[in-house]
C-alpha cells in the first residue's frame, strides 16, 4: 500500500508508524515464554542448558546461500533416558533468521537487518533508536515475500514436530495402559477364584474335624462294650 503511487507522504508516514508498532510487537513476541521455556532464539543465543546449536542455510536468490544459527531441544521418550532408545528433536525457531530482510534501501551501513530488532543489533541510516526500520518503503515487497516463505517453512516444520510428539504421546499412553494391565494380572487378587478356594478348604477343614471327633468316639464305644 505504501508503494502505491497515489499515496502521498502523509499516507506513507502513517503506514510507517504502524510498521514500527508492528515491529515492536514482533520484538515482544520473540521474548515470549511458555512455562518458563523460551519459544524463540536468535543468532546471539547460546547453546546453554538444553539447547542444541547447529547451522542452517537458505538461498535468497543470490549465488551465495545465507547461513544462520539453528537451535533445538531433545525430548527423551524412553524410560531409560537414553536418546538412542527414543528421542525427538524439537526445533526452536530462530526468529532473527525468519524475519531477516538483509539490507534495506536506505543503505549507508544498514545491513543484516531483521524486523523487530530481534538480535538487538539493527543500526544504520533508516533505523530508529529502538532498532526498528523507520520507513516502510525501505523494505521491498520481495523481502516481505521471502519472510512469508520462511514463516511457512517454520510452521510446516513445527507442525510436523507437533504431530510426531502427539503420536509419541499416544504410543507411550498405550504402553502405560498395557503395562498397568500386565501388572494387575500379576499382582491383583482374583476374588472369585480365591473365594472358591477358601470355601473348598473350609469344607475340608470342617470335614476333617468331624472325622477326628468321630474317630475319638470309637475308643469309648469299644471300652463300653468291653465293660
trRosetta pair geometry for C-beta under 8 A, 3 or more apart (Angstrom, degrees):
i j d omega theta_ij theta_ji phi_ij phi_ji
1 4 5.7 -28 -165 -8 41 117
1 7 6.9 96 155 -59 70 149
1 15 6.3 -174 92 -107 106 139
2 7 6.3 -114 -144 87 36 161
2 11 7.4 178 -120 124 63 91
2 12 5.1 90 -152 -124 96 79
2 15 4.3 -161 -80 100 109 162
2 16 7.4 92 -117 -52 145 75
2 136 4.8 142 -10 95 170 121
2 137 5.3 -134 134 -69 124 84
3 7 7.9 71 59 34 10 129
3 137 6.5 136 -79 -121 76 90
3 141 7.0 -76 7 -45 156 110
4 7 4.7 90 75 -13 94 105
7 11 4.0 -120 -165 89 96 141
7 12 5.8 116 133 -52 119 81
7 15 7.7 14 -178 -16 152 135
8 11 5.3 104 53 8 62 101
8 12 7.3 -124 106 -2 35 91
9 12 5.6 -55 -147 39 35 111
9 13 6.2 41 152 -24 67 105
10 13 5.6 -51 -148 34 32 115
10 14 6.6 32 153 -18 63 103
11 14 5.8 -56 -154 35 32 110
11 15 6.5 32 150 -17 66 104
12 15 5.5 -51 -148 37 35 113
12 16 6.2 38 152 -22 66 106
12 135 7.6 19 157 -155 108 89
12 136 7.1 -151 -167 50 78 102
12 137 6.2 -8 -157 -32 125 122
13 16 5.6 -53 -148 35 31 114
13 17 6.6 36 151 -24 63 100
14 17 5.7 -47 -149 29 34 113
14 18 6.7 30 153 -12 63 103
15 18 5.9 -59 -155 40 33 108
15 19 6.1 39 147 -26 67 108
15 136 5.1 -84 125 28 103 151
16 19 5.2 -51 -145 34 34 119
16 20 6.5 39 154 -23 65 99
16 134 6.4 31 178 156 123 53
16 135 5.2 -35 -119 -124 135 42
16 136 4.7 -144 -94 -9 67 92
16 137 7.7 -51 -76 -2 108 79
17 20 5.9 -49 -153 30 31 111
17 21 6.7 29 150 -15 62 105
18 21 5.6 -55 -151 37 36 112
18 22 6.3 38 151 -20 67 104
19 22 5.7 -53 -149 35 31 112
19 23 6.6 34 151 -20 63 103
19 133 7.0 -59 138 87 120 96
19 136 4.2 176 -47 -79 163 109
20 23 5.6 -53 -152 34 33 113
20 24 6.6 37 148 -22 64 102
20 128 6.6 62 -133 -19 123 151
20 132 5.0 100 -140 128 79 145
20 133 7.6 -145 -91 75 71 54
20 134 6.6 16 -81 -123 119 46
21 24 5.4 -49 -152 31 36 115
21 25 6.6 38 148 -20 64 100
22 25 5.5 -49 -151 33 37 113
22 26 6.6 40 149 -20 65 101
23 26 5.5 -49 -150 34 36 114
23 27 6.5 41 149 -22 65 102
23 115 5.4 -127 -116 -176 93 77
23 116 4.7 -163 -168 -79 70 53
23 117 7.1 67 165 1 114 83
23 132 4.3 132 101 -135 147 114
23 133 6.7 165 -73 32 157 79
24 27 5.6 -50 -152 33 34 115
24 28 6.6 34 149 -19 64 104
24 116 7.3 176 -68 -127 12 75
24 130 7.2 3 -95 135 94 152
24 132 6.7 -37 -56 -75 73 147
25 28 5.6 -53 -151 35 35 112
25 29 6.4 38 151 -22 67 103
25 116 7.8 -83 72 -109 47 112
26 29 5.5 -50 -146 34 34 113
26 30 6.5 40 154 -26 64 102
26 95 7.8 163 172 178 94 122
26 99 6.4 116 176 -112 144 160
26 115 5.7 20 79 128 168 96
26 116 3.3 -105 97 -79 112 139
26 118 7.3 -71 136 -67 101 96
27 30 5.8 -50 -154 26 30 115
27 31 7.3 20 151 -12 59 105
27 116 4.2 -177 -56 -174 71 92
27 117 5.9 5 -95 60 123 82
27 118 6.6 -157 -112 -86 66 55
27 132 7.9 -87 -34 -77 133 103
28 31 6.1 -66 -161 36 36 106
28 32 7.5 59 142 -48 64 88
29 32 5.5 -26 -163 -13 45 119
29 40 7.6 72 128 -13 76 150
29 95 7.8 170 102 -133 93 145
29 116 7.8 -59 44 -142 95 156
30 40 4.9 -98 -149 85 65 149
30 42 7.1 41 -177 -52 132 114
30 95 4.5 -174 -118 100 108 170
30 116 6.4 138 -18 137 130 139
30 118 4.9 -174 -117 -128 168 98
31 38 7.9 -61 -157 -130 38 98
31 40 7.9 -61 -53 53 20 115
32 38 7.9 121 89 -144 46 57
32 39 5.6 -14 92 26 93 122
32 40 7.3 68 50 5 82 108
33 36 5.7 7 153 -141 131 14
33 37 5.9 152 -165 65 89 30
33 38 5.3 -48 -102 -85 89 46
33 39 6.7 -179 -115 -13 34 83
34 37 5.5 -33 68 60 72 89
34 39 5.8 68 -4 -62 105 108
38 41 7.0 97 124 -72 124 67
38 92 7.2 50 104 -155 90 129
39 92 7.2 -180 173 -146 31 82
39 93 7.1 5 146 33 76 102
40 92 6.7 147 -136 172 18 85
40 93 5.2 -41 -119 76 76 90
40 94 7.5 113 -172 -124 77 14
40 95 4.2 28 -176 -34 132 119
40 118 7.7 -90 141 -155 132 127
41 45 4.3 -72 -162 3 95 163
41 51 7.2 124 -95 -141 139 139
41 69 7.4 -102 129 107 122 108
41 71 4.2 56 3 33 172 144
41 92 4.8 72 -17 124 117 114
41 93 6.9 167 27 85 77 38
41 94 5.2 -44 81 -100 91 60
41 95 6.9 160 62 5 35 81
42 45 5.4 127 54 -27 57 97
42 94 6.4 112 -110 -160 29 74
42 95 5.9 -45 -77 55 83 87
42 96 4.0 81 -140 -21 89 122
42 118 4.9 -178 -100 136 130 103
42 119 4.7 -179 168 -88 133 72
43 68 6.5 -98 -87 -156 109 78
43 69 4.9 135 -125 18 66 119
43 94 6.9 60 -59 -163 66 120
43 96 5.3 -91 -7 77 90 148
43 97 7.1 111 -55 -49 99 88
43 119 5.6 -9 43 -105 93 130
44 119 5.4 118 -4 -153 111 90
44 120 7.2 -62 30 43 152 102
44 121 7.4 141 -41 -32 134 122
45 51 7.1 -100 146 165 120 166
45 69 7.1 -175 51 112 92 142
45 71 6.1 -32 94 -58 140 153
46 51 7.4 119 102 71 54 137
46 53 7.9 -70 173 -61 36 131
47 51 5.2 -141 -148 100 48 97
47 52 6.6 33 -152 -138 106 21
47 53 3.8 -80 -84 -21 121 114
47 71 7.3 -161 -105 -120 71 98
48 51 6.5 37 61 38 41 110
50 73 5.0 39 129 -132 108 99
50 74 7.2 -134 -179 37 96 72
51 71 5.0 -19 -166 -165 110 111
51 72 7.3 123 -155 60 61 26
51 73 6.4 -52 -98 -77 47 77
51 92 6.6 -47 -125 16 101 153
52 71 6.8 143 70 -157 48 55
52 72 5.1 -32 58 67 100 79
52 73 6.9 154 7 -93 92 27
52 74 6.4 57 -21 -27 136 99
52 89 7.6 -69 52 -140 141 104
53 69 6.3 -37 -156 -167 97 104
53 70 7.2 128 -166 77 48 56
53 71 5.9 -22 -101 -99 56 74
54 69 7.4 131 74 -167 43 58
54 70 4.3 -30 73 69 94 105
54 71 7.4 178 25 -75 78 30
54 72 7.2 5 8 9 119 106
55 67 5.8 -4 -175 -172 106 113
55 68 7.4 153 -155 78 62 34
55 69 6.4 -45 -102 -110 61 46
55 70 6.4 -172 -85 13 7 95
56 67 7.0 156 86 -155 38 63
56 68 5.6 -24 67 64 87 83
56 69 7.8 55 23 153 81 6
56 70 4.6 78 -16 -45 109 123
56 97 7.8 68 71 -165 114 166
57 65 4.3 61 165 141 120 125
57 66 6.4 164 -153 84 75 38
57 67 4.7 -37 -93 -98 90 63
57 68 7.1 150 -94 16 38 72
58 65 6.4 172 82 -162 19 96
58 66 6.0 -20 61 61 73 88
58 68 7.4 -3 8 8 98 117
58 97 7.9 122 10 178 127 113
58 150 7.1 24 -156 -101 175 107
59 62 7.3 -152 -165 50 73 59
59 65 4.8 -59 -81 -104 72 88
59 66 7.7 152 -100 16 26 74
60 65 7.9 131 4 -136 70 49
60 66 5.9 27 -10 -1 114 121
60 102 7.1 129 159 -48 173 142
60 146 5.9 28 -138 -141 93 147
62 65 7.9 178 76 -72 86 28
62 66 8.0 71 49 -38 119 91
66 100 7.8 -154 136 110 154 153
66 102 7.9 -114 -88 -90 156 109
68 94 5.8 156 150 113 122 159
68 96 7.7 -176 -152 92 120 93
68 97 3.9 76 -169 -103 160 132
68 100 7.7 -144 -92 -18 136 150
69 94 6.1 154 82 -111 72 142
69 97 7.5 -160 48 -44 59 127
70 91 7.3 -54 -171 -141 103 96
70 94 6.2 -95 -107 -31 47 127
71 91 7.6 104 85 -164 53 57
71 92 4.3 -42 100 63 101 115
71 94 6.5 124 15 -70 94 89
72 89 5.1 27 154 180 143 93
72 90 5.9 160 -165 79 87 43
72 91 5.0 -46 -101 -104 100 41
72 92 5.7 -172 -94 4 35 82
73 89 7.5 157 80 -156 37 52
73 90 4.9 -17 62 60 87 101
73 92 6.4 78 -16 -42 90 109
74 83 5.9 -13 167 -118 141 124
74 87 5.3 3 -178 177 100 128
74 88 7.3 153 -158 76 54 40
74 89 5.7 -26 -101 -100 71 65
74 90 7.5 179 -88 16 20 78
75 87 6.4 154 79 -162 48 70
75 88 4.5 -16 60 60 105 93
75 89 7.8 -166 19 -76 77 16
75 90 5.7 56 -18 -19 111 116
75 165 7.0 30 72 -112 162 104
76 81 5.7 29 164 -142 157 46
76 82 7.5 130 -144 60 119 19
76 83 6.1 -91 -102 -89 92 62
76 86 7.1 87 -171 92 59 74
76 87 5.1 -34 -106 -103 50 93
77 86 4.2 -92 77 137 89 108
77 87 6.0 172 13 -95 85 31
77 88 6.1 59 -29 -11 125 97
77 168 5.1 -67 -136 -177 152 134
77 172 6.7 -122 -171 -64 95 126
78 81 7.1 -113 87 -19 80 20
78 82 6.2 -38 78 54 129 72
78 85 3.8 -114 77 111 171 111
78 86 3.5 123 -44 40 104 111
78 87 7.4 -65 4 -51 97 67
80 85 4.9 66 51 23 127 167
82 85 4.2 80 76 0 102 108
82 86 7.9 78 82 28 72 62
83 86 7.9 -124 -165 68 30 29
83 87 4.1 -12 -150 -26 72 153
84 87 7.7 6 -33 1 16 114
86 168 7.8 146 175 -143 113 121
88 161 7.1 126 168 -156 114 85
88 164 5.8 162 -134 122 129 118
88 165 6.0 160 123 -85 168 75
88 168 6.2 -115 -43 -23 137 160
89 161 7.8 -91 93 -121 58 117
90 161 5.5 115 -124 -180 68 139
90 165 7.3 35 -90 -66 114 127
91 154 7.8 -145 117 -147 138 79
91 157 5.7 0 29 138 156 123
91 158 6.6 -109 65 -83 111 71
91 161 6.2 -149 16 -46 91 156
93 98 6.2 2 174 -31 106 143
93 154 5.3 60 -122 -161 116 133
93 158 7.2 -26 -60 -64 112 124
94 97 4.1 38 109 19 117 115
94 98 6.3 152 89 -19 64 88
95 98 5.5 -57 -143 39 33 113
95 99 6.1 5 165 3 69 113
95 114 7.9 110 127 161 72 141
95 116 7.6 -58 150 80 116 139
95 118 4.7 -165 106 -140 106 153
96 99 6.5 -73 -143 50 23 90
96 100 6.3 50 153 -62 62 94
96 114 4.8 -109 -156 -61 68 176
96 118 4.2 -153 -81 84 77 126
96 119 4.6 54 -111 -45 143 100
97 100 5.6 -31 -149 -14 31 121
97 114 7.8 -45 -52 -109 14 136
97 150 7.3 -147 132 -175 81 145
98 147 7.0 79 157 -154 61 78
98 150 5.0 -179 -141 128 63 121
98 151 6.0 88 -175 -79 112 65
98 154 5.7 -8 -109 -34 130 150
99 114 4.7 86 98 -176 91 95
99 115 4.1 -106 175 47 115 93
99 116 5.9 3 134 26 163 110
99 118 6.2 120 53 -18 128 131
99 147 6.0 38 -128 -138 44 121
100 112 7.6 -46 -146 -161 109 52
100 113 7.4 130 -155 89 62 44
100 114 4.6 -47 -94 -97 55 92
100 147 7.5 179 56 -95 45 92
101 104 6.3 43 114 -74 125 82
101 113 5.3 -32 63 91 96 95
101 114 6.6 152 10 -111 74 34
101 115 6.3 83 -24 -40 113 85
101 133 7.7 -3 45 -54 152 149
101 139 5.6 -56 -155 -127 153 107
101 143 4.5 51 -145 177 92 132
101 144 8.0 2 -108 -63 110 50
101 146 8.0 133 -118 68 57 119
101 147 7.0 -28 -79 -55 78 120
102 111 6.9 -29 171 -158 59 70
102 112 7.0 -17 -141 -87 40 29
102 113 6.7 -4 85 42 17 77
102 143 7.0 -131 33 -124 98 117
103 107 6.9 27 177 -103 110 59
103 110 6.7 112 -152 98 63 72
103 111 4.7 -19 -93 -113 87 75
103 112 7.9 17 -69 -19 63 38
103 113 7.0 108 -107 13 21 105
104 107 7.5 -131 86 -43 62 35
104 110 5.1 -42 43 119 102 126
104 113 5.5 -11 -25 37 104 158
104 126 5.7 -139 100 105 136 146
104 133 6.0 165 -96 -125 157 122
104 138 4.1 33 172 151 116 110
104 139 6.0 -49 -126 -74 98 65
105 126 7.9 146 69 -104 64 171
105 137 7.2 -62 48 129 142 70
105 138 4.6 -151 42 -150 91 59
105 139 7.4 -135 -4 -53 99 21
105 140 6.9 113 -52 -47 112 88
106 110 5.6 36 76 29 100 147
106 124 7.5 147 95 131 111 104
106 125 4.9 -140 142 111 119 97
106 126 3.3 149 33 -37 163 143
106 135 7.0 110 -55 47 124 124
106 138 4.9 -26 -22 -125 95 127
107 110 6.4 143 158 37 7 94
107 125 6.9 2 83 62 51 121
108 124 5.9 150 100 -174 77 98
108 125 3.8 29 78 14 132 131
108 126 7.6 128 53 0 110 99
109 123 7.0 -42 132 111 110 86
109 124 4.0 -167 98 -117 83 107
109 125 6.7 101 49 4 89 84
110 113 5.8 15 166 -54 85 130
110 122 7.7 27 -150 -169 85 80
110 123 7.3 -142 -107 102 65 40
110 124 3.0 -170 -74 100 67 140
110 125 5.6 -102 -32 55 117 61
110 126 5.3 -33 -60 54 167 107
110 127 5.7 169 -120 -31 115 111
110 138 7.9 -22 109 173 153 140
111 124 7.1 106 3 -46 54 160
112 121 7.0 -28 114 108 118 118
113 122 5.3 67 -131 -125 78 102
113 124 7.6 -92 -71 41 115 128
113 127 7.2 -147 -117 -88 122 120
113 133 6.6 81 170 -70 138 107
114 117 6.8 140 76 -92 83 22
114 118 5.3 -53 107 23 135 101
114 119 6.3 91 32 5 133 101
114 122 6.8 -125 42 -68 64 112
115 118 7.8 36 80 -23 50 100
115 133 7.1 -51 -110 6 66 118
115 147 7.1 33 3 -123 133 155
116 132 7.2 7 -107 -106 22 89
117 120 6.0 68 158 -92 95 33
117 121 7.5 173 -158 37 81 40
117 122 4.4 -99 -107 14 92 125
117 130 6.6 -167 21 137 156 70
117 131 3.1 89 -113 116 150 122
117 132 5.9 -88 -19 -67 114 56
119 122 7.6 121 62 -32 89 75
120 131 6.4 -121 -140 -64 39 171
121 131 7.5 87 55 -139 18 133
122 127 5.1 -169 146 -145 98 138
122 131 3.8 114 58 -168 107 89
122 132 7.2 89 94 -60 153 19
122 133 7.7 -95 -175 -54 145 68
123 127 5.8 -165 -146 75 19 154
123 131 7.3 -44 -63 -115 55 82
124 127 5.2 82 60 2 65 124
126 133 6.4 1 145 -148 96 72
126 134 5.7 -147 -173 37 53 98
126 135 5.9 -75 -148 26 99 104
126 138 5.1 120 -174 -100 145 163
127 131 6.1 -10 178 -142 113 36
127 132 7.0 150 -158 71 68 28
127 133 6.4 -44 -104 -97 64 45
127 134 6.6 178 -119 -15 11 95
128 131 6.8 -48 72 21 75 18
128 132 4.7 -3 35 55 118 83
128 133 7.7 -25 -2 43 90 3
128 134 5.0 127 -52 -73 88 98
133 136 7.3 102 117 -91 113 40
133 138 5.8 -148 -171 69 116 125
133 139 6.3 59 150 -40 165 113
134 138 7.7 59 60 3 64 139
135 138 4.7 94 83 -18 95 105
136 139 6.3 -60 -170 35 50 103
139 143 5.2 -112 -171 72 86 136
139 144 6.5 89 143 -48 116 92
140 143 4.8 103 61 -2 78 100
140 144 7.5 -143 101 1 48 83
141 144 5.6 -53 -155 37 40 112
141 145 6.3 45 147 -23 69 104
142 145 5.3 -50 -147 35 35 117
142 146 6.4 40 152 -23 65 101
143 146 5.7 -48 -150 32 33 113
143 147 6.7 35 150 -19 62 102
144 147 5.6 -53 -152 34 35 113
144 148 6.4 37 150 -21 67 103
145 148 5.6 -52 -150 34 33 113
145 149 6.5 34 152 -20 64 103
146 149 5.7 -53 -152 34 33 113
146 150 6.6 31 152 -17 65 104
147 150 5.7 -56 -151 37 34 110
147 151 6.3 36 151 -21 67 104
148 151 5.6 -52 -149 34 32 113
148 152 6.5 35 152 -20 64 103
149 152 5.6 -52 -151 34 33 113
149 153 6.6 35 150 -20 64 103
150 153 5.5 -50 -150 34 36 114
150 154 6.4 35 152 -18 66 104
151 154 5.7 -55 -148 37 32 110
151 155 6.3 32 153 -19 66 106
152 155 5.7 -54 -146 37 30 111
152 156 6.4 32 155 -20 64 105
153 156 5.8 -56 -150 35 30 110
153 157 6.4 28 153 -17 65 107
154 157 5.7 -55 -147 38 32 111
154 158 6.2 28 156 -15 67 108
155 158 5.8 -55 -143 41 30 108
155 159 6.1 34 155 -23 64 107
156 159 5.7 -54 -147 35 28 114
156 160 6.5 30 154 -19 63 104
157 160 5.9 -54 -151 34 30 110
157 161 6.5 28 152 -16 64 106
158 161 5.6 -54 -147 39 34 111
158 162 6.2 39 152 -24 67 105
159 162 5.6 -52 -146 34 31 113
159 163 6.5 32 155 -18 64 103
160 163 5.9 -53 -151 34 31 111
160 164 6.5 30 152 -18 64 105
161 164 5.7 -56 -150 37 33 111
161 165 6.3 34 153 -20 67 104
162 165 5.7 -53 -148 35 32 111
162 166 6.3 30 154 -17 65 106
163 166 5.7 -55 -147 38 31 110
163 167 6.3 32 155 -19 65 106
164 167 5.7 -53 -146 37 32 112
164 168 6.3 33 154 -19 64 106
165 168 5.7 -56 -149 37 31 111
165 169 6.3 35 151 -22 65 104
166 169 5.5 -50 -148 33 33 115
166 170 6.5 35 152 -19 64 102
167 170 5.7 -51 -151 34 33 112
167 171 6.4 34 151 -19 65 105
168 171 5.6 -53 -148 37 34 113
168 172 6.2 33 154 -18 67 106
169 172 5.8 -55 -145 38 30 109
169 173 6.2 32 155 -20 64 107
170 173 5.7 -55 -147 36 30 112
170 174 6.4 31 153 -19 64 105
171 174 5.7 -55 -151 36 31 112
171 175 6.4 32 152 -19 65 105
172 175 5.5 -51 -147 36 34 113
172 176 6.3 38 152 -23 65 103
173 176 5.6 -50 -148 33 32 113
173 177 6.5 34 152 -20 63 103
174 177 5.7 -52 -150 34 32 112
174 178 6.5 30 153 -16 65 106
175 178 5.8 -57 -150 38 32 111
175 179 6.2 30 154 -19 67 107
176 179 5.8 -55 -145 37 30 110
176 180 6.3 30 156 -19 65 106
177 180 5.9 -56 -147 37 28 109
177 181 6.4 29 154 -19 63 106
178 181 5.7 -55 -149 36 31 111
178 182 6.3 29 154 -17 65 106
179 182 5.7 -54 -148 38 32 110
179 183 6.2 33 153 -19 66 106
180 183 5.6 -52 -144 38 31 112
180 184 6.3 35 153 -23 63 105
181 184 5.7 -54 -150 33 30 114
181 185 6.6 29 154 -19 64 103
182 185 5.9 -53 -150 34 32 109
182 186 6.5 25 154 -14 64 109
183 186 5.8 -62 -150 40 32 108
183 187 5.8 -8 167 11 71 118
184 187 6.6 -71 -126 53 23 85
184 188 4.6 4 -169 -6 69 128
185 188 7.0 -21 -76 38 15 99
189 194 5.8 -17 179 -16 107 149
190 193 3.9 29 108 25 120 117
190 194 6.0 144 81 -16 67 90
191 194 6.0 -63 -142 44 26 105
191 195 6.0 29 159 -24 66 109
192 195 5.9 -55 -146 33 25 111
192 196 6.6 25 155 -17 61 106
193 196 5.9 -58 -155 35 31 110
193 197 6.4 28 151 -17 65 107
194 197 5.5 -52 -146 38 36 113
194 198 6.2 40 153 -23 66 103
195 198 5.7 -52 -148 34 31 113
195 199 6.5 31 154 -19 64 104
196 199 5.9 -54 -149 35 31 110
196 200 6.4 30 154 -18 65 107
197 200 5.8 -56 -149 36 31 111
197 201 6.3 24 157 -13 67 108
198 201 6.0 -59 -146 41 28 105
198 202 6.0 32 154 -24 65 110
199 202 5.6 -56 -145 35 29 114
199 203 6.5 32 155 -20 64 103
200 203 5.9 -54 -153 33 30 110
200 204 6.5 28 152 -16 63 107
201 204 5.6 -54 -149 38 35 114
201 205 6.3 38 153 -23 67 104
202 205 5.8 -52 -148 33 31 111
202 206 6.4 27 155 -15 64 106
203 206 5.9 -58 -147 40 29 107
203 207 6.1 28 155 -18 66 109
204 207 5.8 -55 -143 39 29 110
204 208 6.2 31 156 -21 64 107
205 208 5.7 -56 -149 36 28 112
205 209 6.5 29 152 -20 63 105
206 209 5.7 -52 -149 34 33 112
206 210 6.5 33 153 -19 65 104
207 210 5.7 -54 -149 36 33 111
207 211 6.3 33 154 -18 66 107
208 211 5.7 -54 -146 38 31 112
208 212 6.3 34 154 -21 64 106
209 212 5.7 -55 -149 35 30 113
209 213 6.5 31 153 -20 64 104
210 213 5.7 -54 -150 35 32 111
210 214 6.4 29 154 -15 65 107
211 214 5.8 -56 -148 39 31 110
211 215 6.2 34 153 -22 65 107
212 215 5.6 -53 -147 35 31 113
212 216 6.5 33 154 -21 64 104
213 216 5.8 -54 -153 32 32 112
213 217 6.8 32 150 -21 63 105
214 217 5.6 -54 -153 31 36 114
214 218 7.2 51 149 -35 63 92
215 218 5.8 -37 -161 7 39 118
216 219 6.7 -48 -172 23 42 107
216 220 7.6 35 140 -10 65 106
217 220 5.5 -56 -159 37 49 114
217 221 6.3 52 147 -23 76 103
218 221 5.7 -54 -150 34 34 113
218 222 6.5 34 153 -19 66 104
219 222 5.7 -53 -150 35 33 112
219 223 6.4 33 153 -19 65 105
220 223 5.8 -54 -149 36 32 111
220 224 6.4 33 153 -21 65 105
221 224 5.8 -54 -150 34 31 111
221 225 6.6 31 153 -19 64 105
222 225 5.7 -55 -151 35 33 111
222 226 6.4 29 153 -16 67 107
223 226 5.7 -56 -147 39 33 110
223 227 6.1 33 154 -22 67 107
224 227 5.7 -54 -145 36 31 111
